[in-house]
């Protein structure tokens, strides 16, 4: 009985350590890296939309607004920030 309780407690402690340590480090992206990634996504998306509209009839949709909606971003002080993160 005690052995089972210690086994479950050890498993729980190991899971907590795993979740707060290595898994958190994998899931957490530094802000400067996230900003660079967002800017690259927006640049690629806007280039492709502008290229597509140059081949066909021009569209009324703003490429910047459409790309921001696609990636869930908003622009603040010249940076593309994720809309699901708290705003400063």
N, C-alpha and C positions, 0 to 999 in steps of 0.2 A: 504494500500500500504506500509506504513512504517512498519507496523506490519509484513508483509510478508518478507520484506528486512531484518528486525532484526531476524526473524525466520531462514531465510537462512544463515545469517551471524553467528548466534549462532550454527546452525548445522555444518557449515564449521569449526568454531573454535573448537567445540567438536570433530569433526573428526580428525582435525590436532592434537589436544592433545592426542587423543586415539592412533593415528598412531605413534607419536614421543615418547609416554610414555609407556603404558603397552604393546602395540603390539611390539614395538622395543625391550623391555626387553625380551619378549618371543622369538623373532627371533634371538637376539644377544646371541651368546654362547661365554663365556670367552675363551681366547686362551688356557689356560692350560687344560680346560675341553675338548676342541676340539682336542688337541694333544693326550690326553689320549684316547678319543673315536677313533681317527684314528689308534692309536697303537693297540687297542683291535681288531678293524676290520681287520687290516693287520695280526695280529697273528692268529685269527680264520680262515681267508681265507687261509693263508699259511699252517696251520695245516691240513685243509681239503684237499687242493690240494696235499700236500705231502702224506697224508694217501691214497687218491685215486690213486696216481701214484704208491704207494707201492703195492696196490692190483692188479693193471693191469700192462701192459708193461710201462716202464718209458717213459715219454714224453720229447720232446726236449724243450718245453716251460719252461722258468724260472718261478717258482711259485711266486717269489717276484715281477717280472715285470708284470705278469698277474694280480696279486691282486692289484698292484698300478694302473694299467690301469682300472680295474673294479671300484675302488673307486675314481679315479681321484686324486691320490696323487703322491707326489714326496718326495724323502728323502734328507734332508739337515741337516748336523751335527747330524746325528743319530735320527732325529725326522721326523715323517711323516706329511707333510704339504699339505694342499689342493692346487691343481694346479690352481684353480680359484681365489685364493687370491694373492695379490701383494707379490712378493718376496722381502726379505730384502737385 
